[in-house]
């Protein structure tokens, strides 16, 4: 994505665009932040987010947008080797889970979106949750200055 395109779209709009193009909630969050921050993450690597949509393959468990957000946090704080501490990513993941749950009232897909998968109501609700998650995550990343840490 060019710098001008990035500047013309808010993170919420970019997430909405990705979701409306057919990416699921988890794919949308990961792809949106990869593009927004121009991270060195291949399309091949983005495939890892696919199974998390619908609360883990429509199981209705942890929201796919929250799962995707956790993957994004891992892009900034994940470990390169086993000697590195898990503390920073565990702390951020835990913190963001709390922020998400406070904002939406739950972290479980079936609680957040009780509509049948594939219906217009379900898609509309997921679109809202995914866009709002993108905004929450951007705010968190900026407040914690995660994008500037090496």
N, C-alpha and C positions, 0 to 999 in steps of 0.2 A: 504494500500500500504506500502510495506516495505521501510525502509530508503534507502536501496541500489537502489530499483526501482525508488524512488523519485529522487535520485541524478543522475540517469542515464537518466532521461527524463527532458527536459526543460518544463516549464509551457506551452509553445506553442505546443510542441510535445504531452504532456499529453492531452491538449484540443483537438488536432487533432485526437488522438487515440479515445477519448470519442465520438467525432462527427462521426468519421468513423464507430464506433460500432453501431451507430443508434440513439444516443441521439440528441435532437434538440439543437439549439444554446443556449437557456436559460438553459436547463438541463445540457449541457456541461460545461458552465461556473461555475454553482453552484457545480456540482459534482467534477470538476477539483480542485476547491479551497478547497472543503471539504476534498478531498483526500490529496492534497498537504500540507495543514496545519494540517491534521489529526484532524479536528474539530469534536466535538461531535454532529453530525447532522445525524440523521437516514435516511435510504433509504426511509422510510415512509415520513419524512419531505421533502425530495428532490422532492417528487411528486408535491409540490407547484409550481415548476418551469415549469412544463409541458405545461401549457396553454399559456405561453408567447412566444413560438416559432412562427416564421412567423409574428412577429409584432402583437401579441395577437391573436393566433388561425387563422393565415393566413389573418388577417385583414389588414396587411401591415403597422400598426402603429409603435410605438416605437420598435426599433430593440430588438429582444429577447436576444441577447448577452449583450446589455446594461441593459435590465431588470434584467438579471441574475447577472450582475456586481453589480447592486444596491442591490440585495438580499445578495450578498457576503458582501458588505459594511455593511449591516444590521447585519450580523453575528458578525461583529467586534464592531459595534457602536450602534446597535439597543437597544431599551429600554426594561428593564425588568418590569417596572411598570410605571403608568401614571404620577408619580411625577418626573420622570427623564426628563431632557431636550431633546427635539427633535433637538435642535440646531446642535450637532455634526453630526448626520446622515443626516440631511437636508443639511448641509454645504458640506459634502463629496459627497453626491448624486449630488448636483448642480455642484460642481467642476468637478466631473468625467464626468457628462453629457457634460460639456464644452470641456473637454479634448477629449472625444470620438468624438464629433461633429467637432472639429477642425481637428482631425486626418482623419476622413472619409468624411467630408464635409456635413454630415447630421446625424440625429438620427432616421430617419423614414425608416423602413424596405423597403418599396416599392421604395424609392428614392435610397437607398444604393444598392438594388438588384432588378432591374426591370424585371428579368427573371421569367418566369412562375414557380410557386411552383412545385417541384417534378422533374424538368428537371436537366440534368447534369450541365448546366451552373449555375443554381440557387444553387445547392449543392456546387459546386466549389467556388462560390462567398461567400456563407455562411461559408464555411470552412475557407477561408482566413480571413474574418471579425472576426470570432469567435477566431481563433488563435491569431490574432493581438490584440483583446480585452483582451484576457488572459494576454498577455505581458504588455499591458498598465495598466491593473488593478494590476498586481504584482508590477510593478514599483511604482504605486501610493501608494499601501499598504506599501511598503518598505520605500518610501520617507516620508510618514506621520507616520511611525512606528505604524501602526494600529494593527499589529499582536502581538505587545508586550505590548499593553495597556490593562488594566483589565477592 
